[in-house]
Amino acid sequence: MPRRHRLLGILGLAVRRVLGRLRTSSSKQVLLSVVGVALAVTLMTTVSGIALGMGAENAIQSEDVDYWVVPEASTASSVAVSVGSPQLGNTHEITARLDQDERVEYATPVQTQLVRLAPGDNESTDEFILAAGIIPPEEPTTVVGVPTDALEPGDPHYANGTYEGPRTGELVLNEAGAELLGVSAGDEVTAEVGNSRATFTVADVRQGDVSSGVGPVPVALVHLSELQTMTGSTSGDLADQLLVSTNTAGVKSDIERLYPRTSVVTQTGLAVRGASTSSLPLAMAAVSLTVAVLVGVLFVATMMGLEVNADRRNLAVLSAMGYRTGSQTLLVVAETVIVATIGGVVGVVTGIGGIFLTNALTQELLGVQVALFDPILVGYSVAVAAAIGLVSSVYPAWLTWRTPTLEAMSHD
């Protein structure tokens, strides 16, 4: 018990000494230490919030809350191009039910398939194009980077599941696809998937690209049922994804109930999901932590070391009152940790402000929010600040250990 009481007494004395200095501003070193840690923690908290936003599948949201519905077993990469991946079923009926919801602007299934396209009947110049089968909405939108307004709204060939309705034969190419095939609006192209062949007319060539690491991807938009007929997806009414456009975030839970065993992610979050498979968010968090610790330790160790030198007489008085060198050292360690923790608390508050400021700026400039606040950041940042104080205390503790008591008293 006496040892416990002694430790509590030293800790209480450390708190009183630090707060006394902060209230009177008698120690510039202590105030500078608080500011130094606060700045380091502010930067770390803000960058960590951005890293969390990049790592979260729905952290980044655009002004319109657009959702992609994908099978549970799909990955971020299979959302982009689904070849042989799990698929959604009964997509026309689900889309019709979503379209009846007043909160939904439009919904369309998306089936993606690599298709061999050739201008006219010239099979010797055929090329592989990424075809996307959709149900064009009444209000034009953009799917896989290509506008849909050149396609007839709806999906007449589906004909309530009979697939006996009239084919539109419409196909919209992006500029990369048109350049690859050497065709323009009004030209006919022959599409081939396996043993299935069909003729389409290029309704329009539109600007809009899906970029890859080697350049723009050739893309073609067609009606979903016409692509399903070619790919053999009519049985079960299959598609790879379902795009839902809405301004109401609460629709997500309704979609999940309507379409069980699926994953519902934001459209803009798809790119983040792909990025999160890399180490970028982790690297950002690690770098911000390293910088915060290095800057904080150097700043606090230097400032608190100067404070110890300036406070040698008071430490000598404590020694004369019976505080042994070990107790004085522990007192200085406690003071250093307290100062760093105070800086950490200040840094957390300003760091949270930095997260919201970052989101406000990116929302205004880019139309997206890139940072995410999680309450765990509070505990994480304060813990890092305390760790900075603990590591920083080594230098001032060493100075305290070697302070000659009688010499300090004689300098008075």
Sequence and secondary structure as in RCSB ss.txt:
>XXXX:A:sequence
MPRRHRLLGILGLAVRRVLGRLRTSSSKQVLLSVVGVALAVTLMTTVSGIALGMGAENAIQSEDVDYWVVPEAST
ASSVAVSVGSPQLGNTHEITARLDQDERVEYATPVQTQLVRLAPGDNESTDEFILAAGIIPPEEPTTVVGVPTDA
LEPGDPHYANGTYEGPRTGELVLNEAGAELLGVSAGDEVTAEVGNSRATFTVADVRQGDVSSGVGPVPVALVHLS
ELQTMTGSTSGDLADQLLVSTNTAGVKSDIERLYPRTSVVTQTGLAVRGASTSSLPLAMAAVSLTVAVLVGVLFV
ATMMGLEVNADRRNLAVLSAMGYRTGSQTLLVVAETVIVATIGGVVGVVTGIGGIFLTNALTQELLGVQVALFDP
ILVGYSVAVAAAIGLVSSVYPAWLTWRTPTLEAMSHD
>XXXX:A:secstr
 HHHHHHHHHHHHHHHHHHHHHHHT  HHHHHHHHHHHHHHHHHHHHHHHHHHHHSTTS  BSSEEEEEEETT  
HHHHHS SS   B SHHHHHHHHHTSTTEEEEEEEEEEEEEEEETT GGG EEEEEEEE   SS  EETTEE TT
S SS TTTGGGT  S    EEEEEHHHHHHHT  TT EEEEEETTEEEEEEEEEEE   EEETTEEE EEEEEHH
HHHHHHT TTTT BSEEEEEES TTHHHHHHHHS SEEEEETTHHHHHHHHTTTHHHHHHHHHHHHHHHHHHHHH
HHHHHHHHHHTHHHHHHHHHTT  HHHHHHHHHHHHHHHHHHHHHHHHHHHHHHHHHHHHHHHHHHSB      T
HHHHHHHHHHHHHHHHHTHHHHHHHHT  HHHHHHT 
